Amino acid sequence: MYQLTHIISYLFEIYSFLVIARVLMSWVPDMERTGFGQWLVRLTEPYLAIFRRFIPPFGMIDISPIVALLALQLIERGLMTVLGSFF
């Protein structure tokens, strides 16, 4: 059980870093056109699109990734609580 929760926790952490990298990438012109940029968009856009439907950008500022990261933390904590109660 200990190893399973660590693996899940690491996966959530990695995905959080990918979302942060996507946000940072948006500050660099044409970065999304690179191979790495396209890969990063394919991994993060399905998740971020959920939040963009409900939280429109405020001018040039998009706060949906912040909400997405907070939701990701809540999902992780909830999953860890559920797994902890089973084992």
GIZICOR-V590835 format. One record per helix or strand of 2 or more residues. SS is the DSSP state (H for helix, E for strand). FROM is the first residue (numbers start at 1). TO is the last residue. If there is no record, write none. Layout:
<<SS	FROM	TO> <SS	FROM	TO>>
This chain:
<<H	2	25> <H	31	33> <H	35	54> <H	64	86>>
